[in-house]
Amino acid sequence: MIESMGLGGGASSYYYIPEASGKSSWCGCRMQQVSLNNHNNNNNLNLSLANSQQAFTAALDLMPGGVNSPVRAFKSVGGQPIFIHSAKGSRMWDIDANQYIDYVGSWGPAIIGHSHPKVLAALAETMQKGTSFGAPCLLENTLAQMVIAAVPSIEMVRFVNSGTEACMGALRLARAFTGKPKIIKFEGCYHGHADSLLVKAGSGVATLGLPDSPGVPKAATSDTLTAPYNHISAVENLFHHHKGDIAAVILEPVVGNSGFILPKPDFLAAIRKITEENDSLLIFDEVMTGFRLAYGGAQEYFGIVPDLTTLGKIIGGGLPVGAYGGRRNIMEMVAPAGAVYQAGTLSGSPLAMAAGIETMKIIREPGSYEYLDKITGELVNGIVEAGKRAGHPMCGGHINGMFGFFFTEGPVNNFADAKKSDAHKFARFYWGMLEEGVYFAPSQFEAGFTSLAHTPDDIQFTIAAAHKVLSNI
Ligand SMILES: *Cc1c(COP(=O)(O)O)cnc(C)c1O
């Protein structure tokens, strides 16, 4: 049933602690006890981050902003990012040997916990046979069968290397299938960094305060229409004004890229109906929600079946993967079955397939999502209650292993509502929690994630830390 790999798990509670403390050592997991100080940068924390700071200084000279993906740079909470040495179960250790309970989970993939022994064993075994062939291998069939069996809308699937690629491919296919040029996306939804989708794209862009990216030609986004999330009549208006021109509506069925935002009860059904009536396709971007909200994703959870679905994150079990899939008659337009070109040197990588297969075998065990629901509900309710008790306007929510909270009264139904959250307060909360040994996403506009490895004790520890921090900010 539930594999628990958190604290107190007997032999499995012995994890490697990095060299930063002076010498390598194996030791039992104990939360680092650090006292709270109110800071919104890490220059004078009680947490020692000297090695991370040194590494980041070096990185700034080597990579733009010192990172390979913008939100990692901690810009929206101030200070500098923490360099991770290793991760196991619900925990991560930085290169200064501080330990954290991790609620980022590599931004979603780590739903069974980090470094699960079965995933590591599958990777080790697969690796012995070679890391990449550029030719078909059996693991691709296995993962494809699992994805098709799990996700209601998917009859055929194409594996790619990232969620960005999956969304690019799905859009090209939707335009080819319908013969129409335009797409509708929602403000605050992120579908990767392809040119045509980099319009009002949520967290990464919002965090940096860039309304759009320089370098994206106007022509690339001129067929991208946007509407506020949860706003059905705005979508109806777009269909009215661009009659016969809309190839697809793409959306996050639960938003995670401008904080955690739920669809209103009728929203997804209404979009399904409008797209059907107009011979347009509905694309669920389930890169985040796939296998996260339910084994069959948001479409299973809400009972709404899209035409195309994009996946990523969890299906790679922590290795780089994306996928898009849908009805057979649509997917058979993809090359070489059809004329819509899309390719990838490393697509279907045996290592990524192996990690995805093991991850999915574990998460599909009975009881997994019930467990995630229980601990995540306790977590969010505990944090919001702690905030309210300390006099902070707060709201929050969760579905199974995905959650979020805002420093505003709410309700938060779209990106404009999310932006009312007090980002300065979030930053103080963020650093306070980090000092307590809790690692959240370093931005108010990101969802959080739990895993099967998070124990009830992890949750209680986090809530206690939140009480302490929230009453001091
Ligand atoms: C993460 C994410 C993407 C992009 O995936 P990458 O693998 O980072 O390219 C696309 N859509 C959604 C909803 C995501 O959460």
The ligand as an ORCA input file, in Angstrom:
! r2SCAN-3c Opt
* xyz 0 1
  C       5.705     22.439    -16.088
  C       4.617     22.709    -17.019
  C       4.822     22.819    -18.400
  C       6.195     22.810    -19.007
  O       6.867     21.617    -18.818
  P       8.466     21.590    -18.987
  O       8.818     20.158    -18.829
  O       8.999     22.486    -17.908
  O       8.772     22.125    -20.339
  C       3.728     22.963    -19.224
  N       2.486     23.014    -18.719
  C       2.247     22.931    -17.394
  C       0.840     22.983    -16.898
  C       3.294     22.800    -16.503
  O       3.051     22.757    -15.187
*
